[in-house]
Amino acid sequence: TIPHDQGCVLDENKKPVPGLYVSGWLKRGPVGIIDSTLRDSVDTFRIIKHHMECDMLPEKTTSVLKEGASCSLGQKA
């Protein structure tokens, strides 16, 4: 499993990293049934929603590829 607090991933200093989340097996290991995984997802969503409402998410750092630029998978944009 990945260290987390209510689904928000923790860094090496055990501090939450808003914008990085886990759910399901990554959150609690390979146990349970679909219902358990669904509940994990709902719990993780609650922390994402809280981070959004409190403006805690980091700025978007991705950009759109320019025409003809190569993607990481070797495909053309």
Salt bridges, closest charged atoms under 4 A:
ASP35 OD2 - ARG39 NH2 2.57
ASP40 OD2 - ARG28 NE 2.36
ASP43 OD1 - ARG46 NH1 2.92
GLU53 OE2 - LYS49 NZ 3.39
